[in-house]
């Protein structure tokens, strides 16, 4: 029976970031990252990464060697208006099949053991350890387990974490460009279909060296029984594209609601296993930030042999990640509520406020002046709306 300090279940950005940050704080930690699939494995995902995540990795002197499409602008489309805000170096679009593999190689280069093609069959906590049984029958005995295996992973299923209340269904596909597309340095979020509890998107991407556009529909499932496939079919048709010509990929996402536990004694969740931003579905940068928080937290816990993890949720909430998730949860409730028509009229008049959000997405320092300017625009836009519109 192999004796370890940490077993990280899941070899995506959350698990690998956690491993890298633990190693940076406590290089002698005995740990292994277990990935069920074999790299390079396909991971269905639009691939947008805020530059904040790249900056986090750069602090560890980790550079990801894979194709990336740089992003310098974002367009928001609404039923009667649209706004484009430009700001350099907002982030990149990647293919997860390449990005995750490159991140795994970076972890292995630091001496971290990453075992791909290694599914977990069972996780059994005990008073002084956790037993992790692999599909091969091999048993790992570890002081703690990190669940980084996503919304439907074995960690959540076997250890009694509550069922996700904030859920989204997503479909995506890759197509050639169309005449309706924005420039290739721009990501587009399309909210023009007002009865859709979610959005459509266009992200520039590169597949096997060919410039394409990743398109998709994000539907917040707990707000209604909408069909992402039907939505993306009509979205493509409006652009002269026939959905039957493309390979359609589907997946689910889980948001982090307020005040929900994301830990158990000797078990801690990170990334989408814990929950991400349900308003937009942004996951990769948040997964990497989870790892940045978990690394020093776990190093201290292991050093003190204090592995109850009772304050993990409070620890997340106190830092940027938790505050960002709380703000976006509030935005989700506001935008997809009864006041959506009002918000849609106000947002295009708020480029300064949108730019603040983009700078946060990019991990750029936020000045108090820019935040005050954005808040001022918001209040001024509300004041200009007729009272009957505010009450609609």
C-alpha positions in Angstrom: 0.0 0.0 0.0 1.6 3.3 -1.1 1.7 6.0 1.6 1.2 9.6 0.5 0.4 13.0 1.8 -1.9 14.1 -1.0 -3.9 12.3 -3.7 -5.3 14.8 -6.3 -8.1 13.2 -8.2 -8.3 15.0 -11.6 -5.6 16.1 -14.0 -7.2 19.2 -15.4 -6.3 22.9 -14.6 -7.6 22.7 -11.0 -5.8 19.6 -10.0 -2.5 20.5 -11.7 -2.5 24.0 -10.4 -3.1 22.7 -6.9 -0.1 20.3 -7.3 2.1 23.0 -8.7 1.3 25.4 -5.8 1.7 22.7 -3.1 5.0 21.8 -4.6 6.1 25.5 -4.6 5.3 25.8 -0.9 6.4 22.3 0.3 8.5 20.5 -2.3 8.9 17.4 -0.1 5.1 16.7 -0.1 4.5 13.1 -1.2 1.7 13.5 -3.7 0.3 12.1 -7.0 -2.2 13.5 -9.5 -4.5 10.9 -10.9 -6.1 11.5 -14.3 -8.6 9.0 -15.6 -8.0 9.6 -19.3 -4.7 9.4 -21.2 -3.1 12.7 -22.3 -3.6 14.2 -24.7 -7.3 13.7 -23.9 -10.1 15.8 -25.3 -11.9 18.0 -22.9 -15.0 19.7 -24.3 -14.6 23.4 -23.5 -14.7 26.7 -25.3 -11.2 27.3 -24.2 -11.3 31.0 -23.1 -8.8 31.8 -20.4 -8.5 35.2 -18.7 -4.9 36.4 -18.5 -5.3 36.3 -14.7 -4.7 32.6 -14.9 -1.5 33.0 -17.0 -0.2 35.6 -14.6 -0.8 33.1 -11.7 1.2 30.4 -13.5 4.0 32.9 -14.4 4.5 33.6 -10.7 5.6 29.9 -10.5 7.7 30.4 -13.6 5.4 28.1 -15.5 4.9 28.8 -19.1 2.3 26.8 -21.1 3.7 25.7 -24.5 0.6 25.3 -26.7 -1.2 27.2 -29.5 -3.1 30.2 -28.2 -5.3 32.9 -29.9 -4.7 36.2 -28.1 -7.8 38.2 -27.1 -7.8 42.0 -27.0 -11.6 42.8 -27.0 -15.0 41.6 -25.9 -18.4 42.2 -27.6 -21.7 41.9 -25.7 -24.8 41.7 -27.9 -28.2 42.4 -26.6 -31.7 42.4 -28.2 -31.5 46.1 -29.3 -27.8 47.1 -28.9 -24.3 45.9 -28.6 -21.1 47.1 -27.1 -17.4 46.3 -27.8 -14.7 47.1 -25.3 -11.1 46.8 -26.3 -8.2 46.3 -23.8 -4.9 44.7 -24.7 -3.9 41.2 -23.4 -7.3 40.2 -21.9 -6.5 36.5 -22.3 -6.3 33.7 -24.8 -8.3 30.9 -26.4 -6.8 27.4 -26.3 -7.8 23.9 -27.1 -8.0 21.9 -23.8 -6.6 18.8 -25.4 -3.3 20.8 -25.8 -3.5 23.1 -22.8 -4.1 20.4 -20.2 -1.4 18.2 -21.6 1.1 21.1 -21.6 0.2 21.9 -18.0 0.7 18.2 -17.0 4.1 18.2 -18.7 5.0 21.4 -16.7 4.0 19.7 -13.5 6.0 16.6 -14.3 9.0 18.8 -15.1 8.9 19.9 -11.5 9.1 16.3 -10.3 5.4 16.0 -9.6 4.0 12.5 -10.2 1.1 12.7 -12.7 -0.4 9.3 -13.6 -2.8 9.5 -16.5 -4.9 6.6 -17.7 -5.6 5.9 -14.0 -9.3 6.0 -13.0 -10.3 5.9 -9.4 -12.7 3.2 -8.3 -13.3 4.2 -4.7 -12.5 6.8 -2.1 -12.9 5.7 1.5 -12.1 8.2 4.4 -11.0 6.9 7.8 -10.1 8.6 11.0 -6.4 9.1 10.3 -6.2 8.6 6.5 -8.1 8.2 3.2 -7.9 5.0 1.2 -8.0 5.5 -2.6 -8.6 2.4 -4.6 -7.7 2.5 -8.3 -9.6 0.7 -11.0 -6.6 -1.7 -11.3 -7.1 -2.7 -7.6 -4.0 -0.8 -6.4 -4.6 1.0 -3.1 -3.1 4.4 -2.1 -3.2 5.4 1.5 -3.1 9.2 1.8 -3.4 11.9 4.5 -5.9 13.8 2.4 -7.7 13.8 -1.0 -8.2 16.8 -3.3 -11.3 16.4 -5.5 -10.5 18.2 -8.8 -12.5 15.8 -11.0 -15.3 18.1 -12.1 -19.1 18.4 -11.7 -19.7 14.6 -12.0 -16.5 13.3 -10.6 -16.2 10.3 -8.2 -15.1 12.6 -5.3 -18.5 14.4 -5.1 -20.5 11.2 -5.8 -18.9 9.0 -3.2 -18.4 11.5 -0.4 -21.9 12.8 0.1 -21.5 16.3 -1.2 -24.9 17.9 -2.0 -26.3 17.7 -5.6 -25.6 20.8 -7.6 -28.4 23.4 -7.6 -26.8 25.8 -10.0 -26.3 23.9 -13.2 -25.8 24.7 -16.9 -26.0 22.6 -20.1 -23.7 23.5 -22.9 -23.3 22.6 -26.5 -20.4 23.7 -28.8 -18.9 23.1 -32.2 -16.2 24.5 -34.4 -17.0 26.1 -37.7 -15.4 28.2 -40.4 -15.8 31.9 -40.1 -18.8 33.8 -41.4 -19.5 37.3 -42.6 -21.1 38.1 -39.2 -18.0 37.4 -37.1 -16.1 39.9 -35.1 -12.3 40.3 -35.6 -10.2 37.3 -34.5 -9.0 39.1 -31.4 -12.5 39.4 -30.1 -14.7 37.1 -28.0 -18.4 37.5 -28.4 -21.2 36.9 -25.9 -24.6 37.1 -27.5 -27.6 37.7 -25.3 -29.8 38.9 -28.1 -32.4 36.2 -27.6 -34.1 37.7 -24.6 -36.0 34.6 -23.5 -32.8 32.5 -23.3 -31.6 32.0 -19.8 -28.0 32.0 -21.0 -26.2 33.1 -24.1 -24.5 32.1 -27.4 -20.8 32.7 -28.0 -18.2 33.0 -30.7 -14.6 32.5 -29.8 -11.7 32.5 -32.3 -9.8 29.2 -32.2 -7.2 27.1 -34.0 -7.8 23.4 -34.8 -4.9 21.5 -36.4 -3.4 24.8 -37.5 -6.6 26.0 -39.2 -8.3 29.2 -37.9 -11.9 28.4 -37.0 -14.6 29.7 -34.7 -15.8 27.9 -31.6 -19.5 28.6 -31.2 -21.9 27.4 -28.6 -24.9 27.9 -26.4 -24.8 28.1 -22.6 -28.2 27.5 -21.0 -28.6 27.8 -17.2 -30.6 24.6 -16.6 -32.1 25.4 -13.2 -33.8 28.5 -14.7 -35.8 26.5 -17.2 -36.0 23.5 -19.5 -34.5 25.1 -22.5 -32.7 23.1 -25.2 -29.1 24.2 -25.9 -29.1 22.2 -29.2 -32.2 24.0 -30.5 -30.7 27.4 -29.5 -27.4 26.8 -31.3 -29.2 25.4 -34.3 -31.1 28.7 -34.8 -28.0 30.8 -33.9 -26.0 29.0 -36.7 -28.9 29.3 -39.2 -28.9 33.0 -38.7 -25.3 33.0 -39.8 -25.9 30.8 -42.9 -24.4 27.7 -41.2 -26.1 24.3 -41.1 -25.6 22.4 -37.8 -25.7 19.0 -39.5 -22.3 19.8 -41.1 -20.5 19.9 -37.7 -19.7 17.7 -34.8 -21.8 18.8 -31.8 -20.2 18.4 -28.3 -22.2 18.6 -25.1 -21.3 19.0 -21.4 -22.5 20.3 -18.1 -21.2 22.9 -15.6 -21.8 23.5 -12.0 -21.9 26.9 -10.2 -20.8 27.6 -6.7 -23.8 28.8 -4.6 -23.3 30.9 -1.5 -22.7 29.1 1.8 -22.3 25.5 0.5 -19.6 23.3 2.0 -16.8 22.3 -0.4 -14.8 20.2 2.0 -15.0 17.2 4.4 -12.5 16.0 6.9 -9.4 15.0 4.9 -11.3 15.8 1.6 -11.2 19.2 -0.2 -12.8 20.3 -3.5 -11.3 22.6 -6.1 -12.3 23.9 -9.5 -15.6 22.8 -11.0 -15.9 20.0 -8.4 -16.3 22.8 -5.9 -18.2 25.2 -8.3 -17.4 28.0 -10.7 -19.2 31.1 -12.0 -22.7 30.1 -13.1 -23.4 33.5 -14.7 -20.8 33.0 -17.5 -19.5 29.5 -17.0 -15.9 30.7 -16.9 -13.9 27.9 -15.5 -10.3 27.5 -16.5 -8.9 30.7 -14.9 -11.0 30.1 -11.8 -9.7 26.5 -11.6 -6.1 27.7 -11.7 -6.9 30.3 -9.0 -8.5 27.6 -6.8 -5.1 25.8 -7.0 -3.3 29.0 -6.1 -5.4 29.2 -2.9 -5.2 25.5 -2.1 -1.4 25.2 -2.4 -0.3 27.2 0.6 -3.5 26.2 2.5 -2.7 22.5 2.1 1.0 23.0 2.9 0.1 24.6 6.2 -2.6 22.0 7.0 -0.2 19.1 6.3 2.6 20.7 8.4 0.2 21.1 11.4 -1.5 17.8 10.8 -4.8 19.8 10.9 -6.8 18.2 8.0 -10.4 18.9 9.0 -10.5 21.6 6.3 -13.5 23.1 8.2 -12.5 26.7 7.1 -11.8 25.9 3.4 -15.0 27.6 2.2 -14.3 30.7 4.3 -10.7 30.8 3.1 -12.0 30.8 -0.5 -14.6 33.5 0.2 -12.1 35.8 1.8 -9.9 36.0 -1.3 -10.3 37.4 -4.8 -11.8 34.2 -6.2 -14.6 34.0 -3.6 -15.4 37.7 -4.0 -15.5 37.3 -7.8 -17.8 34.3 -7.5 -20.1 36.2 -5.1 -20.3 39.3 -7.4 -21.0 37.1 -10.4 -23.6 35.2 -8.5 -25.4 38.5 -7.7 -25.1 39.5 -11.4 -26.6 36.1 -12.4 -29.6 36.7 -10.1 -30.0 40.3 -11.4 -29.6 39.7 -15.1 -31.7 36.6 -15.4 -34.5 38.0 -13.2 -37.5 40.3 -13.9 -35.2 43.3 -14.4 -33.4 41.8 -17.4 -34.9 44.3 -20.0 -33.7 47.2 -17.8 -30.2 45.8 -17.4 -30.0 45.1 -21.2 -30.8 48.8 -21.8 -28.3 50.1 -19.3 -25.3 47.9 -19.9 -24.4 49.2 -23.4 -24.1 52.7 -21.8 -21.5 51.4 -19.3 -18.2 50.9 -21.1 -16.2 52.0 -18.1 -17.9 49.4 -15.8 -17.5 46.7 -18.5 -13.8 47.6 -18.7 -13.4 47.1 -15.0 -14.8 43.6 -15.4 -12.5 42.9 -18.3 -9.4 44.1 -16.3 -10.4 41.8 -13.5 -10.8 39.0 -16.0 -7.3 39.8 -17.2 -5.8 40.0 -13.7 -4.8 43.7 -14.1 -4.7 46.0 -11.1 -8.0 47.7 -10.5 -7.8 51.3 -9.7 -10.3 53.0 -7.4 -10.7 55.7 -10.0 -11.8 53.2 -12.7 -14.2 51.5 -10.3 -15.7 54.8 -9.2 -16.0 55.8 -12.9 -17.8 52.6 -13.7 -20.2 53.0 -10.7 -20.9 56.6 -11.8 -21.8 55.5 -15.3 -24.2 52.9 -13.9 -26.0 55.4 -11.7 -26.1 58.0 -14.5 -27.6 55.5 -16.9 -30.2 54.4 -14.5 -31.2 58.1 -13.9 -31.7 58.7 -17.6 -34.1 55.8 -18.0 -37.8 56.7 -17.7 -39.4 55.6 -14.5 -41.8 53.2 -16.3 -38.9 51.4 -17.8 -37.2 51.0 -14.5 -40.4 49.3 -13.2 -40.7 47.0 -16.1 
